[in-house]
Amino acid sequence: MYSINPCAAGCGRPAITGNNLCFVHLANPEQEYLRICAYFKQSVSIKDFNGSGIRFDDVDFSKRSLNGCNFKDASFFNCNFAGVKIRMSFFDFAKFNNCNFTKSDIQFISFAGTKFEDCTFDSSELVHVNFEGTIIINVSFNNSNLYNSRFISAIIQKATFFNCNLKRVNYINSKQKNVLFKSSNTAEAILEKEEQ
């Protein structure tokens, strides 16, 4: 797992990997962003990386392996995660807009409090994933394995879970509107939801 090095400015946020400051306190955040993007472009395996609070635009994470990383409060716009493999990482309170996670392999991850809008997770392995308190709008999970994942207290609107494995998936207290579960094993999920 990534080591937490506090920002040298004393704000309490974790320092970005390869720097002694958090992203907020960098003197030249644009240059640091370019360095980080270049690192992701040339690295197939990314381990113990701290990218808290960074905004990523049009970055290609496809077919990369992310292990033990921290992207808390990060933002991802138009990013490609197709075929990504992610393990034991944190994306709490992050934002994903128009991102592609098709055929991804995501296990033991926390997306708590995160917002997903206009994204796709089609044909993915989403095993033991924490979606607690997330906001999910116009997202497709079709043909995916969501075994033992949690959508507790999530707000889910215009989402599709066609032909998904929902065994032990927990939707307790979720607010759902225009959510479709066609051909999924909903009898093996915990589908109690909050009334609208």
Z-matrix of the N, CA and C atoms (Angstrom, degrees):
N
C 1 1.450
C 2 1.533 1 110.12
N 3 1.341 2 114.55 1 152.66
C 4 1.454 3 120.51 2 179.35
C 5 1.529 4 109.16 3 -61.26
N 6 1.298 5 116.44 4 148.08
C 7 1.463 6 120.02 5 175.18
C 8 1.524 7 107.92 6 -92.52
N 9 1.304 8 115.73 7 141.36
C 10 1.461 9 120.37 8 -179.05
C 11 1.518 10 108.58 9 -92.28
N 12 1.325 11 115.66 10 109.12
C 13 1.460 12 122.18 11 174.74
C 14 1.518 13 107.07 12 -106.65
N 15 1.321 14 117.76 13 117.05
C 16 1.463 15 118.74 14 -177.41
C 17 1.526 16 112.05 15 -67.18
N 18 1.309 17 114.77 16 148.77
C 19 1.460 18 122.15 17 177.77
C 20 1.528 19 109.86 18 -57.45
N 21 1.337 20 116.21 19 132.76
C 22 1.469 21 121.75 20 -179.13
C 23 1.529 22 112.23 21 -65.31
N 24 1.346 23 117.71 22 -16.43
C 25 1.469 24 120.74 23 177.86
C 26 1.529 25 111.63 24 -77.30
N 27 1.345 26 116.56 25 -8.10
C 28 1.462 27 120.68 26 176.53
C 29 1.510 28 115.70 27 81.51
N 30 1.348 29 118.04 28 17.74
C 31 1.472 30 120.87 29 -177.44
C 32 1.533 31 112.96 30 -81.48
N 33 1.333 32 117.43 31 -13.34
C 34 1.459 33 120.62 32 -179.64
C 35 1.518 34 114.19 33 93.43
N 36 1.335 35 117.89 34 -13.17
C 37 1.462 36 120.48 35 176.78
C 38 1.532 37 109.29 36 -75.42
N 39 1.331 38 117.15 37 155.59
C 40 1.469 39 118.45 38 176.63
C 41 1.523 40 111.51 39 -75.04
N 42 1.320 41 115.97 40 144.21
C 43 1.470 42 121.47 41 177.38
C 44 1.518 43 109.79 42 -72.29
N 45 1.319 44 116.49 43 146.59
C 46 1.461 45 122.85 44 176.81
C 47 1.532 46 108.60 45 -67.23
N 48 1.314 47 116.99 46 142.87
C 49 1.463 48 120.97 47 177.31
C 50 1.529 49 109.94 48 -55.84
N 51 1.319 50 115.96 49 129.98
C 52 1.463 51 121.36 50 -179.88
C 53 1.520 52 113.42 51 87.84
N 54 1.335 53 117.09 52 6.40
C 55 1.451 54 121.28 53 -178.81
C 56 1.526 55 108.14 54 -144.71
N 57 1.329 56 117.65 55 162.33
C 58 1.465 57 119.49 56 177.50
C 59 1.530 58 112.20 57 -102.94
N 60 1.344 59 116.41 58 7.90
C 61 1.459 60 121.90 59 178.99
C 62 1.523 61 111.12 60 -121.97
N 63 1.334 62 115.80 61 154.78
C 64 1.465 63 119.94 62 172.00
C 65 1.530 64 107.90 63 -75.08
N 66 1.319 65 115.82 64 169.59
C 67 1.467 66 119.54 65 -176.46
C 68 1.525 67 112.35 66 -63.65
N 69 1.332 68 117.12 67 -31.64
C 70 1.468 69 121.96 68 -178.77
C 71 1.532 70 111.23 69 -65.37
N 72 1.319 71 117.68 70 -35.58
C 73 1.460 72 121.18 71 -173.62
C 74 1.529 73 114.52 72 -97.74
N 75 1.304 74 117.88 73 7.32
C 76 1.462 75 119.69 74 178.92
C 77 1.527 76 110.65 75 -68.39
N 78 1.325 77 116.97 76 139.00
C 79 1.459 78 121.36 77 177.84
C 80 1.522 79 111.09 78 -69.05
N 81 1.349 80 117.14 79 -33.61
C 82 1.455 81 121.55 80 -179.10
C 83 1.531 82 109.25 81 -134.34
N 84 1.349 83 117.16 82 76.60
C 85 1.470 84 119.57 83 -176.27
C 86 1.532 85 113.42 84 -63.13
N 87 1.335 86 117.61 85 -30.22
C 88 1.473 87 120.12 86 179.62
C 89 1.534 88 110.71 87 -63.68
N 90 1.320 89 116.50 88 -43.13
C 91 1.461 90 120.95 89 179.30
C 92 1.532 91 110.63 90 -65.70
N 93 1.329 92 116.54 91 -41.30
C 94 1.469 93 120.71 92 178.77
C 95 1.527 94 110.64 93 -65.02
N 96 1.339 95 116.27 94 -39.87
C 97 1.469 96 120.89 95 177.08
C 98 1.526 97 110.74 96 -60.07
N 99 1.317 98 117.59 97 -44.32
C 100 1.468 99 121.46 98 178.81
C 101 1.530 100 111.10 99 -63.67
N 102 1.340 101 116.85 100 -37.87
C 103 1.464 102 120.72 101 177.17
C 104 1.518 103 111.06 102 -62.94
N 105 1.336 104 115.79 103 -44.04
C 106 1.464 105 120.99 104 -178.98
C 107 1.529 106 110.52 105 -66.04
N 108 1.334 107 117.10 106 -43.70
C 109 1.472 108 120.59 107 179.15
C 110 1.530 109 111.21 108 -62.87
N 111 1.324 110 116.57 109 -38.97
C 112 1.468 111 120.08 110 177.27
C 113 1.519 112 110.57 111 -64.53
N 114 1.324 113 116.59 112 -38.81
C 115 1.468 114 121.37 113 177.42
C 116 1.525 115 110.75 114 -61.77
N 117 1.346 116 116.74 115 -45.82
C 118 1.467 117 120.25 116 178.94
C 119 1.529 118 111.08 117 -64.23
N 120 1.304 119 116.91 118 -36.90
C 121 1.471 120 120.60 119 -178.17
C 122 1.522 121 111.76 120 -65.45
N 123 1.328 122 117.29 121 -37.63
C 124 1.462 123 119.78 122 -176.33
C 125 1.530 124 113.36 123 -94.87
N 126 1.335 125 118.61 124 -7.30
C 127 1.464 126 121.71 125 -176.90
C 128 1.522 127 110.56 126 -108.66
N 129 1.321 128 116.06 127 125.08
C 130 1.466 129 120.19 128 176.06
C 131 1.518 130 109.83 129 -83.84
N 132 1.321 131 117.19 130 -33.59
C 133 1.461 132 122.39 131 -179.93
C 134 1.520 133 109.60 132 -115.98
N 135 1.331 134 116.08 133 119.58
C 136 1.460 135 122.33 134 -178.76
C 137 1.527 136 106.93 135 -115.63
N 138 1.316 137 116.33 136 120.53
C 139 1.461 138 120.47 137 -174.24
C 140 1.522 139 110.36 138 -128.95
N 141 1.340 140 115.39 139 140.00
C 142 1.466 141 122.78 140 174.19
C 143 1.525 142 112.39 141 56.04
N 144 1.322 143 116.98 142 39.20
C 145 1.468 144 121.50 143 -177.36
C 146 1.522 145 110.15 144 -94.96
N 147 1.321 146 117.16 145 137.06
C 148 1.464 147 121.68 146 174.66
C 149 1.523 148 109.03 147 -110.60
N 150 1.339 149 115.87 148 112.27
C 151 1.462 150 121.95 149 178.39
C 152 1.515 151 111.26 150 -122.61
N 153 1.319 152 117.21 151 36.08
C 154 1.465 153 121.77 152 -177.81
C 155 1.521 154 111.68 153 -59.03
N 156 1.335 155 115.58 154 134.49
C 157 1.450 156 121.55 155 172.42
C 158 1.515 157 116.87 156 76.57
N 159 1.329 158 118.01 157 4.13
C 160 1.466 159 120.40 158 -178.34
C 161 1.527 160 109.88 159 -86.55
N 162 1.326 161 116.83 160 143.01
C 163 1.460 162 121.76 161 172.78
C 164 1.530 163 107.76 162 -98.81
N 165 1.346 164 115.40 163 122.18
C 166 1.464 165 122.02 164 179.22
C 167 1.527 166 109.09 165 -107.55
N 168 1.320 167 117.02 166 125.39
C 169 1.463 168 122.62 167 178.17
C 170 1.522 169 109.59 168 -118.40
N 171 1.345 170 116.49 169 125.84
C 172 1.467 171 122.45 170 174.07
C 173 1.530 172 112.56 171 56.00
N 174 1.314 173 117.83 172 36.78
C 175 1.471 174 121.48 173 179.64
C 176 1.521 175 109.10 174 -93.53
N 177 1.324 176 115.74 175 138.08
C 178 1.462 177 122.07 176 -179.00
C 179 1.528 178 110.18 177 -96.65
N 180 1.342 179 115.91 178 104.12
C 181 1.459 180 122.36 179 175.35
C 182 1.531 181 110.46 180 -99.44
N 183 1.307 182 118.01 181 7.16
C 184 1.465 183 121.14 182 -172.81
C 185 1.527 184 111.14 183 -60.87
N 186 1.333 185 113.68 184 141.59
C 187 1.468 186 123.20 185 177.55
C 188 1.525 187 112.95 186 57.16
N 189 1.340 188 117.13 187 22.34
C 190 1.454 189 120.94 188 174.69
C 191 1.528 190 108.79 189 -94.20
N 192 1.301 191 115.75 190 164.27
C 193 1.455 192 122.55 191 174.72
C 194 1.525 193 107.71 192 -117.11
N 195 1.334 194 116.38 193 121.02
C 196 1.463 195 121.90 194 178.99
C 197 1.521 196 107.88 195 -114.54
N 198 1.314 197 117.33 196 117.08
C 199 1.463 198 121.89 197 -177.86
C 200 1.515 199 110.97 198 -126.15
N 201 1.337 200 115.78 199 127.68
C 202 1.453 201 120.73 200 175.89
C 203 1.510 202 114.02 201 61.75
N 204 1.328 203 118.00 202 38.83
C 205 1.469 204 122.16 203 -176.32
C 206 1.524 205 111.74 204 -102.04
N 207 1.327 206 115.87 205 158.67
C 208 1.451 207 122.00 206 178.42
C 209 1.530 208 109.57 207 -124.88
N 210 1.349 209 115.77 208 113.62
C 211 1.460 210 121.84 209 176.95
C 212 1.532 211 109.85 210 -122.02
N 213 1.311 212 116.61 211 35.68
C 214 1.463 213 120.76 212 179.07
C 215 1.528 214 109.75 213 -58.39
N 216 1.331 215 116.21 214 135.95
C 217 1.474 216 123.70 215 177.97
C 218 1.527 217 113.58 216 63.55
N 219 1.319 218 118.44 217 14.03
C 220 1.472 219 120.93 218 176.97
C 221 1.525 220 109.70 219 -81.15
N 222 1.329 221 116.47 220 162.42
C 223 1.464 222 122.25 221 177.05
C 224 1.518 223 108.94 222 -126.01
N 225 1.332 224 115.61 223 140.21
C 226 1.457 225 121.59 224 -178.76
C 227 1.529 226 108.27 225 -129.91
N 228 1.320 227 117.22 226 115.06
C 229 1.456 228 122.33 227 179.98
C 230 1.524 229 109.13 228 -118.09
N 231 1.327 230 116.43 229 125.94
C 232 1.470 231 122.82 230 177.84
C 233 1.532 232 111.93 231 54.99
N 234 1.313 233 117.12 232 39.93
C 235 1.467 234 121.27 233 -179.24
C 236 1.519 235 110.47 234 -97.89
N 237 1.328 236 115.57 235 147.81
C 238 1.456 237 122.05 236 -178.58
C 239 1.525 238 109.90 237 -105.03
N 240 1.338 239 115.79 238 113.38
C 241 1.461 240 122.54 239 176.68
C 242 1.533 241 110.98 240 -111.19
N 243 1.317 242 118.67 241 16.17
C 244 1.471 243 121.53 242 -176.66
C 245 1.526 244 110.15 243 -57.70
N 246 1.331 245 115.91 244 128.56
C 247 1.457 246 120.82 245 178.09
C 248 1.515 247 114.31 246 73.37
N 249 1.337 248 118.15 247 11.45
C 250 1.460 249 120.67 248 -179.74
C 251 1.530 250 110.12 249 -71.54
N 252 1.319 251 116.21 250 150.63
C 253 1.460 252 122.74 251 174.15
C 254 1.524 253 106.83 252 -119.52
N 255 1.348 254 116.47 253 117.82
C 256 1.467 255 120.97 254 -177.83
C 257 1.529 256 109.06 255 -125.39
N 258 1.331 257 115.63 256 132.57
C 259 1.455 258 121.79 257 178.82
C 260 1.538 259 109.80 258 -134.40
N 261 1.328 260 115.96 259 142.64
C 262 1.463 261 123.71 260 170.78
C 263 1.530 262 113.15 261 44.39
N 264 1.325 263 116.61 262 51.15
C 265 1.464 264 121.51 263 -178.29
C 266 1.521 265 110.57 264 -126.58
N 267 1.316 266 115.95 265 162.55
C 268 1.463 267 122.11 266 -175.43
C 269 1.526 268 110.88 267 -122.49
N 270 1.341 269 114.69 268 126.62
C 271 1.458 270 122.70 269 176.78
C 272 1.538 271 108.98 270 -125.87
N 273 1.311 272 117.30 271 32.14
C 274 1.462 273 121.32 272 -175.94
C 275 1.529 274 110.93 273 -61.69
N 276 1.338 275 114.91 274 135.48
C 277 1.466 276 124.00 275 177.96
C 278 1.533 277 112.99 276 59.79
N 279 1.324 278 116.27 277 25.05
C 280 1.470 279 120.99 278 175.91
C 281 1.528 280 109.29 279 -83.89
N 282 1.338 281 116.28 280 174.22
C 283 1.463 282 122.48 281 176.18
C 284 1.517 283 108.20 282 -131.03
N 285 1.339 284 115.12 283 133.77
C 286 1.461 285 121.64 284 176.04
C 287 1.523 286 108.08 285 -125.80
N 288 1.319 287 117.07 286 121.92
C 289 1.451 288 121.50 287 178.66
C 290 1.520 289 109.08 288 -128.40
N 291 1.348 290 115.65 289 124.23
C 292 1.468 291 122.20 290 178.50
C 293 1.539 292 111.55 291 55.84
N 294 1.331 293 115.79 292 49.93
C 295 1.467 294 121.08 293 179.81
C 296 1.526 295 110.27 294 -110.57
N 297 1.322 296 115.54 295 145.64
C 298 1.459 297 122.60 296 -176.86
C 299 1.525 298 109.91 297 -108.87
N 300 1.351 299 116.58 298 114.60
C 301 1.460 300 123.16 299 176.81
C 302 1.534 301 111.18 300 -110.79
N 303 1.316 302 118.93 301 21.35
C 304 1.466 303 122.22 302 -177.24
C 305 1.525 304 110.98 303 -54.26
N 306 1.333 305 115.67 304 135.40
C 307 1.472 306 123.40 305 178.00
C 308 1.524 307 112.67 306 56.15
N 309 1.337 308 116.31 307 35.27
C 310 1.455 309 120.40 308 176.99
C 311 1.532 310 110.24 309 -87.20
N 312 1.312 311 115.60 310 160.48
C 313 1.465 312 123.13 311 179.11
C 314 1.530 313 106.32 312 -125.66
N 315 1.335 314 115.69 313 96.13
C 316 1.457 315 122.10 314 -172.18
C 317 1.529 316 108.58 315 -119.95
N 318 1.325 317 116.52 316 117.45
C 319 1.458 318 120.00 317 -177.60
C 320 1.525 319 111.10 318 -138.50
N 321 1.338 320 115.08 319 141.46
C 322 1.457 321 122.66 320 178.31
C 323 1.538 322 111.27 321 56.61
N 324 1.335 323 114.98 322 53.59
C 325 1.462 324 122.86 323 -177.00
C 326 1.526 325 109.15 324 -121.39
N 327 1.319 326 116.71 325 149.84
C 328 1.456 327 120.78 326 173.94
C 329 1.529 328 110.37 327 -114.45
N 330 1.349 329 114.05 328 120.54
C 331 1.458 330 122.55 329 172.37
C 332 1.538 331 109.31 330 -111.96
N 333 1.316 332 118.84 331 27.79
C 334 1.466 333 122.34 332 -174.30
C 335 1.523 334 110.87 333 -56.77
N 336 1.339 335 115.76 334 131.84
C 337 1.456 336 121.15 335 176.94
C 338 1.514 337 115.19 336 70.75
N 339 1.319 338 116.83 337 11.42
C 340 1.467 339 121.78 338 -176.41
C 341 1.530 340 110.56 339 -85.98
N 342 1.332 341 116.45 340 155.86
C 343 1.464 342 121.69 341 176.04
C 344 1.525 343 109.29 342 -114.58
N 345 1.342 344 115.41 343 126.71
C 346 1.456 345 122.81 344 174.70
C 347 1.521 346 108.25 345 -115.51
N 348 1.329 347 116.99 346 128.25
C 349 1.460 348 120.47 347 176.56
C 350 1.525 349 109.42 348 -138.25
N 351 1.340 350 115.26 349 130.03
C 352 1.468 351 122.32 350 178.49
C 353 1.536 352 111.70 351 57.32
N 354 1.321 353 116.23 352 50.10
C 355 1.465 354 121.88 353 -179.74
C 356 1.525 355 110.20 354 -120.16
N 357 1.340 356 116.14 355 162.64
C 358 1.458 357 120.36 356 174.85
C 359 1.517 358 110.62 357 -131.82
N 360 1.349 359 114.78 358 135.98
C 361 1.459 360 123.50 359 174.98
C 362 1.526 361 109.82 360 -117.92
N 363 1.317 362 119.20 361 22.83
C 364 1.458 363 122.54 362 -173.91
C 365 1.529 364 112.10 363 -55.41
N 366 1.345 365 114.91 364 141.00
C 367 1.470 366 123.28 365 175.57
C 368 1.527 367 112.31 366 56.86
N 369 1.330 368 116.43 367 42.66
C 370 1.463 369 121.21 368 -176.73
C 371 1.521 370 112.74 369 -115.93
N 372 1.331 371 115.43 370 160.46
C 373 1.454 372 123.98 371 170.86
C 374 1.524 373 105.98 372 -99.72
N 375 1.325 374 116.92 373 112.79
C 376 1.469 375 122.50 374 -179.88
C 377 1.526 376 107.23 375 -123.90
N 378 1.307 377 116.44 376 72.63
C 379 1.458 378 122.80 377 -170.48
C 380 1.525 379 110.51 378 -100.21
N 381 1.338 380 116.78 379 130.23
C 382 1.465 381 122.84 380 -179.52
C 383 1.537 382 110.58 381 55.90
N 384 1.323 383 116.57 382 45.83
C 385 1.468 384 121.04 383 -179.34
C 386 1.524 385 109.07 384 -102.72
N 387 1.327 386 116.52 385 135.50
C 388 1.450 387 122.63 386 -179.13
C 389 1.526 388 110.04 387 -96.34
N 390 1.352 389 115.40 388 107.29
C 391 1.463 390 122.01 389 175.03
C 392 1.537 391 109.90 390 -107.21
N 393 1.324 392 118.05 391 25.47
C 394 1.464 393 121.26 392 -176.15
C 395 1.525 394 111.38 393 -63.04
N 396 1.332 395 115.59 394 131.87
C 397 1.454 396 121.05 395 177.06
C 398 1.521 397 114.81 396 69.55
N 399 1.334 398 116.86 397 14.40
C 400 1.466 399 119.52 398 -179.96
C 401 1.526 400 111.19 399 -77.89
N 402 1.318 401 115.02 400 161.00
C 403 1.463 402 122.34 401 170.16
C 404 1.523 403 105.15 402 -113.59
N 405 1.320 404 115.95 403 120.14
C 406 1.464 405 122.05 404 -175.30
C 407 1.524 406 107.77 405 -123.05
N 408 1.341 407 116.62 406 113.97
C 409 1.460 408 121.17 407 -177.24
C 410 1.527 409 109.28 408 -127.83
N 411 1.323 410 115.65 409 123.56
C 412 1.461 411 122.26 410 177.82
C 413 1.537 412 111.73 411 56.20
N 414 1.322 413 114.70 412 57.95
C 415 1.463 414 121.58 413 -178.03
C 416 1.523 415 109.56 414 -123.95
N 417 1.318 416 116.19 415 139.60
C 418 1.461 417 122.75 416 -179.68
C 419 1.523 418 109.99 417 -110.18
N 420 1.354 419 115.61 418 128.12
C 421 1.467 420 122.72 419 176.10
C 422 1.532 421 110.46 420 -115.54
N 423 1.304 422 118.81 421 18.98
C 424 1.460 423 123.07 422 -170.68
C 425 1.530 424 113.08 423 -56.07
N 426 1.355 425 114.38 424 141.48
C 427 1.464 426 122.35 425 176.65
C 428 1.522 427 113.32 426 58.57
N 429 1.331 428 116.88 427 34.11
C 430 1.460 429 120.90 428 -177.89
C 431 1.523 430 112.01 429 -113.45
N 432 1.317 431 114.84 430 158.10
C 433 1.460 432 122.92 431 175.48
C 434 1.521 433 107.64 432 -101.67
N 435 1.333 434 116.82 433 111.56
C 436 1.461 435 121.59 434 -179.08
C 437 1.528 436 111.79 435 -110.06
N 438 1.299 437 117.64 436 28.09
C 439 1.458 438 122.66 437 -174.42
C 440 1.532 439 111.97 438 -47.80
N 441 1.339 440 114.62 439 126.49
C 442 1.468 441 123.50 440 173.30
C 443 1.541 442 113.61 441 59.14
N 444 1.322 443 117.88 442 26.82
C 445 1.464 444 120.48 443 174.64
C 446 1.522 445 109.69 444 -89.37
N 447 1.335 446 117.08 445 162.74
C 448 1.458 447 121.16 446 -174.37
C 449 1.533 448 111.11 447 -127.51
N 450 1.337 449 114.27 448 127.59
C 451 1.466 450 122.19 449 175.12
C 452 1.532 451 108.61 450 -117.22
N 453 1.316 452 116.55 451 35.29
C 454 1.462 453 121.82 452 -176.59
C 455 1.536 454 109.34 453 -62.86
N 456 1.336 455 115.21 454 130.37
C 457 1.475 456 122.93 455 178.74
C 458 1.528 457 113.29 456 58.52
N 459 1.328 458 117.32 457 22.90
C 460 1.469 459 120.80 458 177.20
C 461 1.526 460 110.33 459 -81.31
N 462 1.312 461 115.85 460 154.11
C 463 1.467 462 122.24 461 171.51
C 464 1.521 463 105.94 462 -105.82
N 465 1.334 464 115.90 463 115.41
C 466 1.466 465 121.04 464 -174.40
C 467 1.526 466 108.73 465 -122.14
N 468 1.329 467 116.47 466 117.57
C 469 1.459 468 121.55 467 -179.42
C 470 1.520 469 110.01 468 -129.77
N 471 1.308 470 116.07 469 137.10
C 472 1.470 471 122.53 470 177.68
C 473 1.537 472 111.46 471 50.77
N 474 1.335 473 115.14 472 54.28
C 475 1.467 474 120.73 473 179.24
C 476 1.519 475 109.54 474 -119.52
N 477 1.330 476 115.99 475 149.56
C 478 1.459 477 120.58 476 178.19
C 479 1.523 478 109.85 477 -122.73
N 480 1.343 479 114.09 478 135.24
C 481 1.460 480 123.47 479 177.08
C 482 1.531 481 107.82 480 -125.15
N 483 1.337 482 117.89 481 53.71
C 484 1.457 483 121.68 482 -178.87
C 485 1.524 484 110.30 483 -72.39
N 486 1.343 485 115.68 484 133.40
C 487 1.459 486 122.33 485 173.62
C 488 1.537 487 112.27 486 52.36
N 489 1.328 488 115.93 487 47.43
C 490 1.473 489 120.82 488 -179.24
C 491 1.521 490 110.99 489 -106.75
N 492 1.326 491 115.89 490 151.72
C 493 1.453 492 121.03 491 169.39
C 494 1.523 493 106.95 492 -85.47
N 495 1.340 494 116.32 493 111.78
C 496 1.457 495 122.10 494 -177.94
C 497 1.530 496 111.94 495 -110.09
N 498 1.322 497 117.32 496 20.01
C 499 1.458 498 119.98 497 -178.37
C 500 1.526 499 110.18 498 -60.63
N 501 1.340 500 115.09 499 124.33
C 502 1.459 501 124.97 500 178.80
C 503 1.534 502 113.13 501 65.17
N 504 1.334 503 118.10 502 16.59
C 505 1.465 504 120.84 503 175.73
C 506 1.533 505 107.69 504 -78.00
N 507 1.312 506 116.53 505 133.69
C 508 1.448 507 122.17 506 -172.77
C 509 1.532 508 110.61 507 -110.75
N 510 1.347 509 115.14 508 118.03
C 511 1.469 510 122.22 509 178.69
C 512 1.528 511 111.68 510 -112.81
N 513 1.329 512 118.94 511 21.54
C 514 1.465 513 121.75 512 -176.39
C 515 1.529 514 110.50 513 -58.05
N 516 1.335 515 114.68 514 135.05
C 517 1.472 516 123.77 515 178.83
C 518 1.529 517 113.97 516 61.58
N 519 1.319 518 117.25 517 16.68
C 520 1.468 519 118.34 518 176.22
C 521 1.527 520 109.06 519 -78.93
N 522 1.316 521 116.17 520 148.57
C 523 1.459 522 122.30 521 175.05
C 524 1.516 523 106.43 522 -103.09
N 525 1.326 524 116.65 523 117.14
C 526 1.462 525 120.82 524 -174.59
C 527 1.526 526 111.05 525 -120.00
N 528 1.319 527 114.55 526 135.65
C 529 1.463 528 120.54 527 176.32
C 530 1.530 529 107.70 528 -142.22
N 531 1.331 530 116.12 529 125.97
C 532 1.468 531 122.29 530 -178.04
C 533 1.532 532 111.50 531 55.66
N 534 1.333 533 115.52 532 49.82
C 535 1.463 534 122.50 533 177.27
C 536 1.517 535 108.01 534 -108.73
N 537 1.334 536 116.72 535 128.42
C 538 1.463 537 121.65 536 -176.44
C 539 1.519 538 110.55 537 -115.77
N 540 1.363 539 115.67 538 133.95
C 541 1.459 540 122.84 539 -177.82
C 542 1.527 541 112.03 540 -119.03
N 543 1.303 542 118.86 541 27.54
C 544 1.464 543 122.69 542 -173.49
C 545 1.536 544 111.81 543 -54.84
N 546 1.346 545 115.55 544 132.54
C 547 1.464 546 124.64 545 176.56
C 548 1.527 547 114.15 546 63.37
N 549 1.334 548 117.62 547 17.69
C 550 1.466 549 121.26 548 175.62
C 551 1.524 550 109.31 549 -101.72
N 552 1.325 551 117.22 550 156.66
C 553 1.461 552 122.03 551 -177.16
C 554 1.528 553 111.08 552 -84.23
N 555 1.316 554 116.06 553 66.63
C 556 1.468 555 121.80 554 -176.40
C 557 1.528 556 112.57 555 -63.21
N 558 1.336 557 117.83 556 -23.29
C 559 1.467 558 120.44 557 179.34
C 560 1.525 559 111.58 558 -64.60
N 561 1.312 560 117.39 559 -21.49
C 562 1.465 561 121.17 560 -179.57
C 563 1.527 562 112.26 561 -97.87
N 564 1.346 563 116.69 562 3.54
C 565 1.472 564 121.56 563 178.17
C 566 1.525 565 109.51 564 -102.60
N 567 1.310 566 116.50 565 163.66
C 568 1.458 567 122.40 566 173.65
C 569 1.529 568 105.72 567 -101.23
N 570 1.347 569 115.44 568 99.15
C 571 1.459 570 120.85 569 -169.60
C 572 1.517 571 114.56 570 -102.23
N 573 1.325 572 118.88 571 10.52
C 574 1.456 573 120.52 572 177.60
C 575 1.525 574 107.79 573 -56.27
N 576 1.323 575 116.43 574 128.97
C 577 1.459 576 119.43 575 -179.05
C 578 1.519 577 111.10 576 -132.85
N 579 1.308 578 115.81 577 159.22
C 580 1.443 579 121.85 578 179.18
C 581 1.509 580 109.38 579 -74.03
N 582 1.312 581 116.76 580 139.86
C 583 1.465 582 120.40 581 179.27
C 584 1.526 583 110.28 582 -70.72
N 585 1.340 584 115.52 583 141.33
C 586 1.476 585 120.76 584 -179.96
C 587 1.514 586 109.61 585 -76.57
